[in-house]
């Protein structure tokens, strides 16, 4: 078990997970928060910026997972690090963006 590789896979999972909402929003032609918006991370960016940001995240995720070490789909440690990175960023961003889209309100379905 190589710890630097597992750290890379953790962050790779975070980048790959972060790509999802940006690519989806961009493909749907909808604005979404990016680091490039006025009020960084709070304002909305265009669908084109979201596609570009989403694909940048995909590229970084790919580099961290596929070009660092010997990532193995059947290696429990590698997969666990990847999933934990995705889960961690998913939970953080759900709380962060939930306040803009009503996802943090209790009892809301």
QUICORHU-V191491 format. One record per residue. N is the residue number from 1. SS is DSSP state (A for helix, B for strand, O for the rest). PHI is phi in degrees with one decimal (NA if undefined). BURIAL is b if it has 9 or more other ideal C-beta (glycine too) atoms within 8 Angstrom, else e. Layout:
N|SS|PHI|BURIAL  N|SS|PHI|BURIAL
This chain:
1|O|NA|e  2|O|-102.9|e  3|A|-59.0|e  4|A|-59.9|e  5|A|-64.8|b  6|A|-64.0|b  7|A|-64.9|b  8|A|-61.7|b  9|A|-68.0|b  10|A|-59.1|b  11|A|-70.1|b  12|A|-61.0|b  13|A|-62.5|b  14|A|-64.9|b  15|A|-65.5|b  16|A|-64.3|b  17|A|-67.5|b  18|A|-65.2|b  19|A|-66.3|b  20|A|-57.5|b  21|A|-65.1|b  22|A|-70.7|b  23|A|-66.3|b  24|A|-63.6|b  25|A|-60.7|b  26|A|-61.7|b  27|A|-68.5|e  28|O|-84.4|e  29|O|74.1|e  30|O|-108.8|e  31|O|-74.5|e  32|B|-156.8|b  33|B|-67.5|b  34|O|-140.9|b  35|O|-67.4|e  36|O|-95.4|e  37|O|-76.6|b  38|O|-65.8|e  39|O|60.3|e  40|O|-39.4|e  41|O|78.5|b  42|O|-118.5|e  43|O|-73.5|b  44|B|-96.9|e  45|B|-108.6|b  46|O|-66.1|e  47|A|-63.7|b  48|A|-65.5|e  49|A|-61.7|b  50|A|-65.6|b  51|A|-62.0|b  52|A|-62.0|b  53|A|-65.5|b  54|A|-62.6|b  55|A|-72.6|b  56|A|-62.3|e  57|A|-62.3|b  58|A|-61.4|b  59|A|-63.4|e  60|A|-63.4|b  61|A|-59.0|b  62|A|-59.8|b  63|A|-60.3|b  64|A|-70.5|b  65|A|-91.1|b  66|A|-97.3|e  67|O|-113.1|e  68|O|-110.5|b  69|O|63.0|e  70|O|-122.6|e  71|O|-59.3|b  72|O|-122.4|e  73|O|-62.3|e  74|O|-98.4|e  75|O|-91.6|e  76|A|-58.6|e  77|A|-63.3|e  78|A|-63.6|b  79|A|-65.9|b  80|A|-61.8|e  81|A|-61.7|b  82|A|-60.9|b  83|A|-66.6|b  84|A|-65.0|b  85|A|-63.3|b  86|A|-65.7|b  87|A|-65.0|b  88|A|-60.9|b  89|A|-68.6|b  90|A|-61.2|b  91|A|-67.3|e  92|A|-63.0|e  93|A|-72.0|b  94|A|-61.5|b  95|A|-68.7|b  96|A|-64.6|e  97|A|-85.2|b  98|A|-61.3|b  99|A|-69.9|e  100|A|-87.2|e  101|A|-115.8|e  102|O|79.1|e  103|O|-78.5|b  104|O|-100.7|e  105|O|-80.8|e  106|O|-67.9|e  107|O|80.0|e  108|O|-86.2|e  109|O|-109.7|e
